[in-house]
């Protein structure tokens, strides 16, 4: 797999039926290793190891309903009160991040109301803080580390 702009992490892999799978420590199962999954697993480790978010507050690949459409978010980090702190949208490295990507995560956030957004393709990372009153996002150099 392609080297990403994240620190180096060690992962567990499994080969089955000519498909490589990677162990997802949040979902507690092996998932087929696709380019987007490679980015997602690096991002999860980044949140846990670099930003010190407890794994118990992280959720991966869950369905949400937006209007009448069923969508799946990549990563959500909760606050201890159950509100959503951060939404992460992961793309495969070959997918360039553009306005459509930000529109996608903004649509998700209409129903999730996260304080922070992160968009990454593993090579480029973008961080935003939501201004819910002005309905806009402010770009940041980084997302905050976990605060108890």
C-alpha positions as CSV (number, residue, x, y, z in Angstrom):
1,X,0.0,0.0,0.0
2,X,1.0,3.6,-0.6
3,X,2.9,5.5,2.1
4,X,0.8,8.2,3.6
5,X,1.4,11.5,5.4
6,X,0.8,10.0,8.8
7,X,3.3,8.6,11.3
8,X,4.2,5.0,10.8
9,X,1.8,2.6,12.6
10,X,1.9,-1.2,12.9
11,X,-1.2,-3.1,11.7
12,X,-2.4,-6.6,11.7
13,X,-3.1,-8.2,8.3
14,X,-4.7,-11.4,7.2
15,X,-4.8,-13.0,3.7
16,X,-8.0,-14.8,2.9
17,X,-9.4,-15.9,-0.5
18,X,-6.7,-13.8,-2.2
19,X,-7.8,-10.6,-0.4
20,X,-5.7,-8.8,2.2
21,X,-7.6,-7.6,5.2
22,X,-6.5,-5.2,7.9
23,X,-7.7,-5.4,11.5
24,X,-9.8,-2.5,12.6
25,X,-9.3,-2.0,16.4
26,X,-12.5,0.0,16.7
27,X,-14.8,-2.4,14.9
28,X,-12.8,-5.3,16.4
29,X,-12.7,-7.2,13.1
30,X,-10.7,-7.6,9.9
31,X,-11.9,-5.5,6.9
32,X,-10.9,-5.8,3.3
33,X,-7.9,-3.6,2.7
34,X,-8.9,-1.0,0.1
35,X,-7.1,2.3,-0.5
36,X,-9.7,4.3,1.5
37,X,-9.6,1.7,4.3
38,X,-5.8,2.2,4.5
39,X,-6.4,5.9,5.0
40,X,-9.2,5.3,7.5
41,X,-7.0,2.9,9.6
42,X,-4.1,5.4,9.6
43,X,-6.5,8.2,10.7
44,X,-7.9,6.1,13.5
45,X,-4.4,5.4,14.8
46,X,-3.5,9.1,14.4
47,X,-6.5,10.1,16.6
48,X,-5.6,7.5,19.2
49,X,-1.8,7.8,19.3
50,X,-1.1,11.4,18.4
51,X,-4.2,13.2,19.5
52,X,-4.8,11.0,22.5
53,X,-8.5,10.4,21.9
54,X,-9.8,7.3,23.8
55,X,-10.7,4.5,21.4
56,X,-14.0,4.2,23.4
57,X,-15.1,7.6,22.0
58,X,-14.3,6.7,18.4
59,X,-16.9,5.2,16.0
60,X,-16.1,3.9,12.5
61,X,-18.3,3.4,9.4
62,X,-21.8,3.9,10.7
63,X,-24.9,4.7,8.8
64,X,-26.7,8.0,9.1
65,X,-29.9,9.3,7.5
66,X,-29.7,12.6,5.6
67,X,-33.2,13.5,4.4
68,X,-34.3,10.3,2.8
69,X,-30.8,9.1,1.9
70,X,-28.8,6.5,3.8
71,X,-25.1,7.5,4.1
72,X,-22.1,6.2,6.0
73,X,-19.6,8.4,7.8
74,X,-16.0,7.3,8.0
75,X,-15.0,8.3,11.6
76,X,-16.8,10.1,14.4
77,X,-15.2,11.1,17.7
78,X,-17.7,11.7,20.5
79,X,-17.5,13.9,23.6
80,X,-18.0,12.2,26.9
81,X,-21.5,13.7,27.0
82,X,-22.5,11.9,23.8
83,X,-22.3,14.9,21.5
84,X,-20.1,14.7,18.5
85,X,-16.7,16.3,18.7
86,X,-15.2,15.5,15.3
87,X,-16.3,14.0,11.9
88,X,-13.6,12.6,9.6
89,X,-14.2,12.0,5.9
90,X,-11.6,9.7,4.4
91,X,-10.8,9.4,0.7
92,X,-8.5,7.1,-1.2
93,X,-5.0,8.7,-1.9
94,X,-5.7,9.0,-5.6
95,X,-8.9,11.0,-4.9
96,X,-8.2,14.7,-4.8
97,X,-10.0,16.7,-2.1
98,X,-12.2,19.3,-3.6
99,X,-15.3,21.4,-2.8
100,X,-17.5,18.3,-3.3
101,X,-15.7,16.6,-0.5
102,X,-16.3,19.6,1.9
103,X,-19.9,19.7,0.7
104,X,-20.3,16.0,1.6
105,X,-18.9,16.4,5.1
106,X,-20.9,19.6,5.6
107,X,-24.1,17.7,4.6
108,X,-23.3,15.0,7.2
109,X,-22.7,17.6,9.8
110,X,-26.2,19.1,9.3
111,X,-27.5,16.1,11.2
112,X,-24.4,15.3,13.4
113,X,-23.5,18.9,14.6
114,X,-19.8,18.2,15.2
115,X,-17.5,20.9,16.5
116,X,-14.7,19.9,14.2
117,X,-14.3,18.4,10.7
118,X,-11.3,16.6,9.2
119,X,-11.0,15.6,5.5
120,X,-8.1,13.5,4.4
121,X,-6.9,11.4,1.5
122,X,-3.9,10.3,3.5
123,X,-1.7,12.7,1.7
124,X,-3.4,16.0,2.4
125,X,-5.3,16.7,5.6
126,X,-7.7,19.6,6.1
127,X,-9.1,20.6,9.5
128,X,-12.0,22.9,10.2
129,X,-13.9,24.2,13.2
130,X,-17.6,24.7,12.7
131,X,-19.2,28.1,13.3
132,X,-22.8,26.8,13.7
133,X,-24.2,30.3,14.1
134,X,-22.7,31.7,10.9
135,X,-23.1,28.2,9.2
136,X,-19.5,28.2,8.0
137,X,-16.3,26.5,8.7
138,X,-13.0,28.0,9.7
139,X,-9.9,26.3,8.5
140,X,-7.3,25.3,11.2
141,X,-3.7,24.1,11.0
142,X,-4.6,21.1,13.2
143,X,-7.4,19.6,15.2
144,X,-7.1,19.9,19.0
145,X,-5.8,17.0,21.1
146,X,-8.2,15.2,23.5
147,X,-9.2,17.3,26.5
148,X,-10.7,15.5,29.5
